[in-house]
């Protein structure tokens, strides 16, 4: 068993974040995080789970965990550690997943993720460090800040009228059916540290045995943001913090818990092809045209309601049915209808590195704001299709000479449904690039619009868009 004054085997011999700090952590003097880190490290070593452990770090004071623990580790976006932990735990059912979060990270931006992970009873242990402030970013008011406590954003003290009561996360978690162990401990004096040590080991043993979700709230002193000496902060935790956040085991179902198994089913490629409809495409003797670029990076943009997102999705789905690698990444403004919207589609015969389209080699612009924003980003060998019904003037600085006006909205009005203008653009795209055939487009329109009247209009417009392609416009 690890001796109290020894560095646990699960820690690196030296910490390489900064050359001058190879023997110490980055935490402030007197901070409770360092004590908690050591207790977790000791338990990992003594329970012999170092090779199984997968640690998820937060955005906050615990962000540099991967510099200290010699285990598999991943950093998560702010507040999302419980969500990332869910993925880690399910993808590695034989591992021991440790999620480490602060009060700002878990109880503010991450409340939703944390509560639902607990409610599902995920196989993970969550250490929730509660020092009643946002520690890393300067001591702002947190969901756990006490009534009357002064912070940088509550200089007169927290009030119930303005800020509500502090959240008691352990009590909240204990009301859920999913967790098998919920407790609150502290690391401010030897007695509390030894009690915390017992609870932490029990929680990690439950993880080793795959018994389900464990939540351990850890009251930690923060001398820097409390503006107290380390000694004073330890006493303040006992006298003030623990009065509102009592230390106790709120729920313990470990003795009656049974191993929680979520077996991973290996994907069967043939089954996947059948589910997405690509098997039928593969069985058809269809000659697939090569891509117009080694990697197609397409942007479809316009107002919300013009079908720019579904236009990109349809292109992506057709290419996926052809067996190609695809990504589709939507982006839209605050209004679902009338707001600015765009999506990026990447198509390749090789693995795709990023779904983000910064410089599209194909642009479909359904309105003037989208044309003004994206047309100048298209490279010299790129292609621009713009809705000439709504765009009468092109921006200066366009590099490509392949700029085609398509009277998409005008044709859609004549056909009786202005919302179908995107089908006209798809028809034009099909003719200019070979990314899809009119037959494929017709099949997808039938799938998306089973009502014959709407389907007929969209099929008609796809043919009108095909026929509308003429000479490119001079720019």
Secondary structure, DSSP 8 states (H G I E B T S, - for coil): ---TTS--TTB-SS--SSGGGTTS-SS-TT-HHHHHHHHHHHHHHHTT-TTTEEEEE-SSTTTTGGGTB-SEEEE--TT-HHHHHHHHHHH-TTSEEEEEEEHHIIIIITHHHHHHHHHHT-S-EEEEEE-SEETTTT-EE-TT--BT--BTTBTT-B-HHHH-----HHHHHHTSSSEEEEEEEE-SSHHHHHHHHHHHHHHHHHHHTT--EEEEEEE---HHHHT--HHHHHHHIIIIIHHHS--EEEEE-TTT------------HHHHHHHHTHHHHHHS-------SSSEEEEEEEEETTS-HHHHHHHHHHHHHHTT-EEEEEEEE-S-TTTSEEEEEEEEESS--S----SS-SEEEE-SHHHHHHHGGGS-TT-EEEEETTT--S--TT---S-EEEE-HHHHHHHHT-GGGHHHHHHHHHHHHH-SS-HHHHHHHHHHH--SHHHHHHHHHHHHHHHHH--S----
